[in-house]
Amino acid sequence: MTEKTSRVSGDATGAPVILSNEPGSFAWGVLAKRHPALIQQVRDAFPYGRRQHDALDALLDEITNGVIEPLAPAEHDRERWADWGQEHFGRSWYDAPFLWAESYFYRRLLGAVGYFGPGPWQGVDPFAPFKRAELRGEAVEEELRALDALASAEADERAAALLHASLWGNRADLGFRVSAEEPAVADAAACALVADDSAVLWQLLPAGASSTVAVVADNAGRELVPDLILIDHLLEQRHAERVVLHLKPYPYYVSDAMTADVVDCLRRLTETPGEASAIGGRLWKAMAAGSLEIRTHPFFCAPLPYEKMSEDLRGEFESATLTILKGDLNYRRLVGDQLWDATTSFAELTAYFPGAVAALRTLKSDVIVGLEPRTLDALARSGAAWRTSGTHALIQVRR
């Protein structure tokens, strides 16, 4: 590949684990640029007091000049993170696995602003202002208005359009835009699908079957809205009898979806005239009837691959006809945050996953598998930062 990547550490699989200690690499940029910028944005978004300001300053100094410190003894999840991070404490943030370092940064950020309490800032989502501003933005307004024209399309055409809206909605990740402008897309060729198993996805969900679909959400706001619209289509067209939407139990990465974000999105839909309002109303009723259920689990905020998921969560996915994993982070956790050969089999790497699984992901990190050699060659010749720029995407399915 043409882009610079991180120095790596060995792994039993033979594929190097991504670190962040190569200046100029994508992972390095996240730790060196995105995280400090995010600390400043969070600091400015709320009228925090002296304690929060001091804690944020200390976190900024630690991630830029210090070593990784463990959680304080009084923290409710100290033992859990002590187990996950025992090999990393006392080391540079840049020398820890990228997935772990990112996850732990967000946990420390929540601690700095007092999210876990006790105190007046307990439970206050530090990313809520960013999510709400995006949800009320003109881009979402235009996308909701476009639903009126789509409502009269044939079912297959509407299904394809809504699947792609859910896929490309991932490009609206707020964390991604902290350090990079949203890509300007001149035409469809600039936003290529590097892998497209959408036909397999629809084969797994024939209309009229008694299917249960699990959807593991990624971002709130502009991504969660098309996710919910796709869920409505699955239920309305009887591709699914029941959908279980899995959310984060607390703020994780910048724009990750929680229950409050689903409520905000449903209200945004119902407040918009036309087809959007009808969709919002149907989803509201579906939740009351139990055909749409929201759930959460602590594992969704863990710095671990899905291969290490808990047995109860494994049972959830095993009972589903298909599990749809949204977004870049879920993809990294699904195949492993490692520098695989891009032609490595997606099916083989996900064979452990309980039941059929689909990944809908806009490319915003170095990890990629399942590409055809000719596709990889064409991408390599392009000279573009296609792995990390958000201009390319994939739909990969393992039956």
N, C-alpha and C positions, 0 to 999 in steps of 0.2 A: 504494500500500500504506500501511497505517497505522503500521507500526513505523518507528522511526528507523533510518536506514542510514548507512553511512560516506561521508565525502567520497571522491571517486573521481578517477582519472586517465584520460585518453583512451586509446583502443585503436583499432587499424586497423579493427576490426569495427564500431565505433560504440557498442558497449556498454561503459559505464564499468567499469574494473577496480576491485575493492573494495580500499579502504585501511582503516586503523584509526584515523583521526585525527578522528572525530566523537564527542565525549564522549557517552556514553549509547547508542551504537550497539552492535550485537552484536559486531562485530569489535573495537571499542575495549575492550569488556568482557573479551574473551579475553586481550588483551595486558595490560590494566591490572589485572585481578583474577585470572583463571584461572592465568596463568603464574606470578605471584608466589606464589600459594597452592600451586601444584604444586612449586615449588622447595622450599618449607617441608616439604611432604609427603615428598618424596624425601630431604631432609636427615634427617628423623626416622625414615625407614624402615630405615636401615642404620647400623651403627656406623662411619661414615666417619671418616677421620683429618683432621688439620689441613689438609692440602693440599686435600682435597675441600671442606671447609667454607669455606676461603678462596676457592676457585674459585666455589662457589655464591654466596657473598656478593658477589663481584665481578660475576657474571652478573646477580644481582638489581639491583645498583646500576646496571649498564649499561642494562638494559631499562626501568628506571624513571626514571633521571636522565641517561643518557648517549646516545651515538650508536652505531650498529652498527659493531662492530669485526670485521675479518677473522680467520680462523683463524690460529693461530700457525704460523710457518714449518715446524715439524717435523710438523705434522698430515698424515696420509697423503692426505687428500682436499682439501688446501688449494687446489690449482690448480683443481679442479673447482668448488669453491664460489666461488673468485675469479672464475671465468667467469660463474657464475650470478648473483653478487651485485655485480658491478663497478659497477652503477648505484646501488647502495643503501648501500654502506659510507660511513660518515661522516655519514649522515642519521639522523634520528630513526627508531626502530623503527616508530613510528606512521605514518610517511610512505611506508614500503615497501608493496608489494602484500601484502595480508593472507595469501594463500597462501604467499608466499615467507617472510614474517616468521614465521609459525607453524612452517614447516618448519625454518628456520634456528635458531629457538629450541630445538627438540628436538635438533638437531645439537650446539648449544653445551652443552646440558644433559648430553648423553652425554660430551662432552669434559671437562666440569667434574668428573664423578664418576669419570673414568679408564676409561671403558668400552673405549676403543680401545687402551689401554695404551701402553707396557709397564708392568707393575705388577700388584699382587695383585688389583685390581678389574677387570682386563681381562675383558671378556665377561660381566660380572655385570649382568643386566637390572635397572635401577633401578626398574622398574615391576612386577617379578615378585611382590612381596608383595601388591599390590593385585589382580592377576589371580588369584592363588591363593586369596585370601580370598573373592573373588566366586565362584570356581568351587566352593568348598566351602560356599557359603552355602545357606540354606534355600530361597531362590527357585529355584535350580537343582535342588535336591532335589525340590521340588514338580513342576517341569516334567518331570523325568525319570520320576517316578511316573505322571504323566498319560499317558505313552506306552503304558502297559499297556491303558488303555481305548481308545486310538486304534488299537491293533493290529488290532482286530476290525472297524474301519470299512471301508466300501467304498473301493476304490483311489482313486477320484476325490475322495472326501471327505477321505481321508488326505492326498492330494497337496495339496489346497487348504490344509488345516490346517498342513502342514509348510512350505509356501511362506510363509504368513503368519507362522509362528513364526520363520522365518529373517529375514523382513522386520522384524518388531517387536523381534527380539532386538537390533537395532542401537540401540535406545533404552537399552541397558545400557552404552553407552560410558562408561568410567570418567572420561575427560577431561570429558565433558559434566556429570558429577555432581560435579566439583570445585567448581563455582560455582553449581550449581542442584540443587534436590531433584528426584529422579525424579518425573515428573508422576503425580499420583493420578488414576486413570482410573475414573470413575464408571460409564460405559457405553460401548458401542461408538461412539456418536455423537461422543464426545470424542476418539476416535482415528481420525478419518476418513482414508480413502484419497483423496487429491486427484487421483490418476490411477491407473487399474488396467488394465494390459495383460496380466494374467495369462493370459487365454485365448490370446493370441498366443504367449506363452511356451510353453504346452503344445502349441500347434499346431506349433511349431518342433521339438518333441521328442516325436514320436509313439512309442508303445511298440513295441519290436521293431526300430527303425531302428538302424543302426550309427553312432550319434552320438557325437561327442566334445564334452564340455562343459568349458569353462574357467571356473573360479570364482576371482575375485580377492577374497580375504578382506579384511575390515576389522578388527574387534576380536576379541580373544581371549575366553576365559571364557564368560560367559553368552550372548554372540552366536555364538561359534564352535561351541558345542555344537549349537544348532539348524541351523547351516550344515552340519555333519557329518551330522546326522540327515537333512537334505534330500538330501545327496549319496548317502547309503545308499539312500534311496527311489528316486532316479534310476537307480542301478545295479540295485537289486533288482527294480524294475518294468520294467527294460529301456528306460527313456527315454534312457539313455546306456549305451554300451558301455564308455566310458572317461571318467573325470573327472580333470582336472588342476587341482589346488588351488594357487594362487599366493599366496605369503606374503612378508612383509617379511624382508630379510636381516639386519636388526638392529633393536633397539627404535626406534620412530619416534614417533608420537603415543602417548599414555599407554598405551592398551590394545591396540595393534596386534598382530596375530597373527604369530608366528614358528613355526618347526618345533617348538621346545620346548613351545609352547602347544598345538599339535595333539596331541603325545604326552600332555600333561597331560589334555586333554579326552578322548582315547581311554581313558586309564586311568580317568577319572571315569565314563565310560560302562560300561566292563567291570566295574567294582567295584559297580555298582548292580544289584540283582536285577531280574529280569523282562525286559521288552522292551528296556530301555536296554542291558543286558548283551549281548543278542543282536545289537543294532545295533553296539555296540562291537566285538564279535567279528568280525562280517562286514566291518567297515571295516578292521580289523587284517589280515584275510586278503586283502582287496582290495588293500591296499598291497603285500603280499608277491607277489600275482599280477600286479601292474602295472595293474589296472583303475582304481585310484586312485593317482595320483602327485602328490607335492608338489614344487614348484619355487619358486625365488625369482629376483629380478633387482634390480640396483642401482637401476633406474629407479623402483621402488616407494617409494624413500626420496628421491626428487628433487622439488624444488619446481616441477615443470613440468606442463603439461597433457598429456593423452594424445596430443594432436595432435603432440607432439614426441617420442613414444616412439622407441626405437632400432629399427633394422631387424630385429634378431633377435627382439625382443619382438613386433613387428608380425607377423612370420611365425608366431609361436606362436598369436596370436589369429586370424590368417587361416585357419589349419588347423582351427580349432574350428567345430563346427556352431553353437554359441552361446557367447558370453562373458557371464557374469553378474558384474557389478561390484557389490560390497556396500558400503553405507555412504555417509556424507555426503562424506568426503574424496574418494573415488573419483568421486562425482557431480560435485563441483566441478572435478576434473581432467578429467572427460569432456566437460562442456559449456563449461568455462571459468569461472574464479572472477570473474564479472562480473555487473553488475546488468542482466541481460536483462529485456526485457518478458516477463512470465510466460507470455504466450501465444505466444512465439516457438517455432517448430517444433522439437521434440526430434529428429525425423528429420533435419532439415536440419543442425542443429548437430553431429550425430554421423555425418554422411555420410562423413567421413574415416576412421572407425573400420573396421578390416579385418574384415569379416564382421558377422553379426548380433550385436547387443549388447542386454543387459537391465540396467537399473539398479534395484536394490532398496535403498531408502533411507528412513530416518526423517529428517524435516526438522529440521536443527539448525544451519542457516546461511541467509543471505539468498538464496542462489542458487536459482532455480526457473525451469523452462521447461516448455513442452508442456501448459499448462493450458487447458481450455475456458473461454471468456469468462464463461459463466454460473457456473462453479465459482469463478473468481477473484472475481467480483462477490459471491458468497455469503460467501467467506472474508473479503473486505474489509469487508463489513457486520458480520461477527461481532465485530470489534474485538479479536480475540485475536492473540497473537504466534505465529501458526500457522507462520510460516517458521522459527522458531528454538527453539520450546519442546519439540520431540520428541513432540508430541501428534498430529501428522499424518505421513503417509507416502505413498510412491508406488511403483508398479511400472510402469516405462516400458520399452518394447521397440521397437527398430528392426530390422526384418527385414534 
